[in-house]
Amino acid sequence: MAQEQGIRITNQKETKEIIIRANKRIKIRTSNGQKISGRFTIADSNSIVIKDKIIEISDIESIKQNPLMLSIITSGFLIYGGAITAGIGAIIGTFVEPSAFLLVIPGGALIYTGIKSPNFLKNYKSDSDYTIELLSTSQ
């Protein structure tokens, strides 16, 4: 059987563990405040590589899964909803009631949020009850 590399995140209180396999998209924040997102690979027994940057496991402050399909769907939904809201506000404001132009404000906020691509998945912080380690799992 093939051995597959990954990151194991273990909750100490609940003895629950999450495994993120190599080459999956993640977002991390390092101890010096740097934010990096992308597909990761295992460099050695103590570090990973994201976008040609080597990150030590001990330097990871928080880690979050970042699936591509979820990012596309949430961004698309927010941008589309914002465009519809702003468009309806402009049309109603022009032809019916001028105060409807105020709908352009939340429409613009939705478009901006969609462009920033929010991630609603759980963030695992190493300073709380979670430990982050590299492992080799059998498939």
C-alpha positions as CSV (number, residue, x, y, z in Angstrom):
1,M,0.0,0.0,0.0
2,A,1.2,3.5,-0.8
3,Q,2.1,5.9,2.0
4,E,0.6,9.3,1.8
5,Q,2.0,12.4,3.6
6,G,-0.2,14.9,5.4
7,I,-0.8,17.1,8.4
8,R,-2.5,15.8,11.5
9,I,-4.4,18.3,13.7
10,T,-5.3,16.7,17.1
11,N,-7.6,18.2,19.7
12,Q,-6.2,17.4,23.1
13,K,-9.5,17.7,25.0
14,E,-11.8,15.7,22.7
15,T,-9.1,13.3,21.4
16,K,-10.4,14.2,17.9
17,E,-8.1,14.4,14.9
18,I,-8.3,15.9,11.5
19,I,-5.9,14.9,8.7
20,I,-5.2,17.1,5.7
21,R,-3.5,15.2,2.9
22,A,-0.5,16.6,1.0
23,N,-1.3,18.8,-2.1
24,K,-4.5,20.1,-0.6
25,R,-5.2,23.8,-0.4
26,I,-4.7,25.4,3.0
27,K,-4.4,28.8,4.6
28,I,-1.9,29.3,7.4
29,R,-0.7,32.1,9.6
30,T,2.8,32.0,10.9
31,S,4.0,33.1,14.3
32,N,5.5,36.3,12.7
33,G,2.0,37.2,11.3
34,Q,2.6,36.2,7.7
35,K,-0.4,34.8,5.9
36,I,0.2,32.1,3.2
37,S,-2.4,30.1,1.2
38,G,-2.0,27.5,-1.5
39,R,-1.3,23.8,-2.0
40,F,1.2,22.4,0.4
41,T,3.8,19.7,0.1
42,I,6.0,18.0,2.8
43,A,9.6,19.2,2.7
44,D,11.0,17.1,5.5
45,S,9.9,15.8,8.9
46,N,9.5,19.3,10.4
47,S,8.5,21.6,7.6
48,I,6.1,22.1,4.7
49,V,6.4,24.1,1.4
50,I,3.7,26.5,0.2
51,K,4.4,28.6,-3.0
52,D,8.2,27.9,-2.7
53,K,8.3,29.1,0.9
54,I,9.5,26.6,3.5
55,I,7.5,26.8,6.8
56,E,8.5,25.0,9.9
57,I,5.6,23.2,11.7
58,S,6.6,24.9,15.0
59,D,6.1,28.4,13.3
60,I,2.4,27.7,12.3
61,E,0.1,29.7,14.5
62,S,-3.2,28.7,12.8
63,I,-4.2,26.5,9.9
64,K,-7.4,26.2,7.9
65,Q,-8.5,24.1,4.9
66,N,-9.2,26.2,1.8
67,P,-11.0,24.0,-0.8
68,L,-11.1,25.6,-4.3
69,M,-14.7,24.7,-5.1
70,L,-15.9,26.3,-1.9
71,S,-14.0,29.4,-2.6
72,I,-15.4,29.6,-6.2
73,I,-19.0,29.1,-5.0
74,T,-18.9,31.6,-2.1
75,S,-17.2,34.2,-4.2
76,G,-19.5,33.8,-7.1
77,F,-22.6,33.9,-5.0
78,L,-21.5,37.0,-3.1
79,I,-20.4,38.9,-6.3
80,Y,-23.6,37.9,-8.2
81,G,-25.8,38.8,-5.2
82,G,-24.1,42.2,-4.8
83,A,-24.4,43.0,-8.5
84,I,-28.2,42.1,-8.5
85,T,-28.7,44.2,-5.3
86,A,-26.9,47.2,-6.7
87,G,-28.6,46.9,-10.1
88,I,-32.1,46.7,-8.6
89,G,-31.3,49.6,-6.3
90,A,-30.1,51.7,-9.3
91,I,-33.2,50.8,-11.4
92,I,-35.7,51.4,-8.7
93,G,-33.9,54.6,-7.6
94,T,-34.0,55.9,-11.2
95,F,-37.6,55.1,-12.0
96,V,-39.6,54.8,-8.8
97,E,-38.1,56.0,-5.5
98,P,-34.8,57.9,-5.3
99,S,-34.0,56.6,-1.8
100,A,-33.7,53.1,-3.3
101,F,-30.2,54.2,-4.5
102,L,-29.1,53.3,-0.9
103,L,-29.3,49.6,-2.0
104,V,-26.1,50.2,-3.9
105,I,-24.2,50.4,-0.6
106,P,-24.9,46.8,0.6
107,G,-24.5,45.7,-3.1
108,G,-21.0,47.1,-3.1
109,A,-20.2,45.5,0.2
110,L,-21.3,42.1,-1.1
111,I,-19.2,42.5,-4.2
112,Y,-16.1,43.5,-2.1
113,T,-16.7,40.5,0.2
114,G,-16.9,38.2,-2.7
115,I,-13.7,39.5,-4.2
116,K,-11.9,39.0,-0.9
117,S,-13.0,35.3,-1.0
118,P,-14.2,34.5,2.5
119,N,-13.5,31.1,4.0
120,F,-16.1,29.9,6.6
121,L,-14.3,26.7,7.6
122,K,-12.9,26.1,11.1
123,N,-9.5,27.6,11.9
124,Y,-7.3,25.4,14.0
125,K,-4.9,27.4,16.3
126,S,-1.8,25.8,17.7
127,D,-1.9,27.9,20.9
128,S,-5.3,26.5,21.9
129,D,-6.1,22.8,22.4
130,Y,-4.8,21.7,19.0
131,T,-1.4,20.2,18.1
132,I,-0.2,20.2,14.6
133,E,2.2,17.6,13.3
134,L,3.3,15.9,10.1
135,L,2.6,12.3,9.5
136,S,2.6,9.5,7.0
137,T,-0.7,7.7,6.7
138,S,-1.7,4.6,4.8
139,Q,-4.5,5.1,2.4
